[in-house]
Amino acid sequence: MDIGAWTDKGQIRENNEDSFFAEKDGCVFVVADGVGGQNAGEVASGIAAGEIGRYVKENLESLKPGSRQVFECIDRGIFLANEKILEKSAENEEMTRMATTAVIAVIRSRTAFISNVGDSRAYLAREGQLIKLTEDHTMANQLIREGRLTEEEVQFMAQKQIALNMFSTITKALGDKDTVEPDHFFVDLEEDDILILCTDGLYNEVSDEDILETLQRSKDMDAACRTLTDKANAAGGRDNITVITIRIGE
């Protein structure tokens, strides 16, 4: 596998509340985004990325290949991270109500096991298409699922910067409640597939078409991550930007 990872605070924010876990020889990847408007988002995202990444990595080899056990391992890592975030929040007033999103990918036996909480996303680039694998846990996406808004209406409102509070409202996050229920997805991988994990600082600034073109043109995944980050900053860089890319080999 060819693996790239990069994070940047963007053009507007004073600090970077994103975190990630990615090892060049590993098969566990995490991207986390400290929820805006909360305290100590960078602490929450750091806990999530580190705790989930380490727990899953340490316990993965003891599991059978079946998907149920892999997702149970991810769930346990999320539970432990959530517990630690809540403990830190209770211990320190400055960290009260801190929270974070998380998107996790585990690659095992040519299968990618994907879990997410919040609006950090996973994509798959395959044969000239960019496929979104996860569902955002946001108020806007909830209204779409309920049939109260269409995707076209949401896109129009986002472009016109209408109802910004609705678009920024996360409906599920680590550190928000005692229990967290992530969504789970899996996809069988093929040679030359590229998995992308990212925060909203990337996909809110760079179009799907531009993301796909950058991946196709980049000589390696490190270069792809840096170019995507540069494009997000050039488009305004209104949020922190974090991206992991994984190209699947033979």
N, C-alpha and C positions, 0 to 999 in steps of 0.2 A: 504494500500500500504506500502511496505517496500522500503524506499528511502535512497540511499547513494550518497555522493558527495565528491570529493577530487580534489585538484589542487597542482601542484608541478612545480618548475622552471626547472627541468631536470638537466642533468649533465654538460651542456655546457654553457647555457645562464646565464648571470649575474643577470637578474631579470625576474620576471614572468609577461608576458604581457597577460595572460589568465585571464578571470573573469567568475563567474557563479552566477546564482540566483536559489536557491532551498530552499524551506521551508518544514520541515518534515510533516506539516499538510496541505500542499498546493497542488495545481494541476497545477501550472505554473512553467516551468523550462526553463532556458536559459543558454547556453554556448557561450562565445565569445572569440575570439582570435585576439589580436592586430596584424595587418598585419606586418610581418617582413620587415625591410628595411625602414619603415616609422618612423616618430617621435612620441614619446609618445603613443605607441600602448597600453600600460597598461591603460592610461587615456581613450582612445577610447573604449576599451573593457569594462572598468568599467561603463562608461556611458551607453553603449548598454545593458549590463546585468541588471543594476539597473533600468534604465528608462523603458525598455520593460517589465521586470518582474513586477514592481510596477503598471504600467498603466494597463496591462492586468488583474492583480489580482483585482485591484480596480473596474474595469468595467465589469468583467466577469459575476457576479451574475445578473446584470440587463439585460442580453441578453437572447433571446430565444434560445433553444437548437440547432437550425439550423446551419449547418456548415458555411454558407455564413457570418453570423453575427460574428461567432468566428474568422474567418479569417480576416474580416474587422477590428475587435478589435486588432488583432495582427499587421495588416498593420499600423494602427494608432500609435501603440506603436513604431514600427520601424521608422515611419516618424518622430515622436517627438525625438527619440534618434538620428537619422541622423541629424536633424536640430540642436540639441544641440552640437553634435560633430563638425559640420561645424562652429557654432558660436565660440566654444572654439578655434578651429584651427585658425580662423580669428583674435581672440583677442591676441594670444600669438605666437610669431615667433617660439618658441621652439616646438610648437605643430602643425606647418604647415604640412598639408597633412597627419595627423594621420588618421588611418582608422581601421576597425575591421570587422571580420566575425561575424555571429550570427546564432545559430540554436535554435529554440524555440519549446517546446512541451506543449500543453494544454490538460489535460485529463478531459473529461466531458462526463457523461452519457455513460461510457464504450467505448468511442471513443477517440483516440489520434489525435489531430490536430497538424500537424508538418509544420513549415515554416523554410526556411533557406536562408541565403545570404553568399556566399563564400564557403569555403571548410571544415567548421566544420560540422560533420555528425550526423545523427540519424540512429540507427539500431533497429531491433526487433529480440530478441531471442525467438524462439518458436519451441517446439518439435524437439530439436536437430539441428536446423538450425539458422544461423545468417543472417538476411535479411537487406541489406542496403536500407533505405527508402528515402534518399535524393540524389540529384545529385550535384556533386562538380561544383562550378563556377571557373574553372581553365582553363588555356590555353590548357593543355593536354587533359582534358575532352571535351573541345570544338572541338579539332581536331578529337577525337574519334567520336563524334556525327556527324561531317561533313564527316566522312568516310575516313579521310586522315591518320589516324593511327588506329590500332586495339588495344584492351585492352591488348593482349599478347605483342605487341610491346612496349606499354607504360610500362608494368611491367618489361620487359627485360631492357629497358633503365633506369628505376628507380633502378633496382638491380645493374646495371653496372655504376650507377651515371653518365649517359649521359644526356646532355641537362638539367642540374639542373635548370637553369633560367626558362625554360619552365614549369617545374613541380611546381615551387614556384610562378608563376605568377597568381595572383587572378584576375578574370575578373569582379567581382562584389563584392562590400563591402560597409558598412556604412561609411560615411565620404568621399567617393570618388566623388559623384555627388550630385546634389540637390534632385534628386529623386532616390528611391530604389525600385526595383520590386522583391520581394522574390518569391521563388517557394513555392507551397502549396501541402501538401499531407495529407491524413487521413487514419487511419486504425482502424477497430473494434477490441477491445481488448478481450482476453480470460484469464481465470484464469491461473496463473503461467507464463504468458508472461512477458518478461523483456524488457523495453525500455532503450536504451543507447544513451546518447548525449555525444559527445566528440570532442576534437580538434585533429588536425593531429599529434600532439605529441604522441598520443596513437596509432592510426591505422597505422602510418608509421613505428612503431617499433614492434608492436605485431600483429601476424597473426590473421585472423578471427577464425581459429581453436583454437588458444590459448585463445582468448577472450571468446569464447563460453565455453571452458572447465573450465576456471576460474569462470565464472558465475554459471556453474552447480555445482562446488565443494564448493563454498563459503557458509558459514553459514548464512550470511546476506549481504545486499547490501553495507553497509559501508566497510565490509571486502573485498568485491569484488572490490570496487573502489581502495582501498589501494593496493591490490595484483596486479591489472592491472597496477597501477602506478609504483610499484616496478619492474614489468616485463619490462615496457617501459624503465626505468632507467637502468636495467641490460642489455638491448639490445643496449644501447648507450646513451639514454636520450638526443638526439641532439636538442630537442625542448621542450618548456613548455608542460606540460601534464595536461589536465583537463578532468574529466569524471563524469557524473551523471548516476546512474542506478536506475530504478524504477521497482520493481516487483509487478505485479497486483494480488491482493487477490481475495477472493470470491465476 
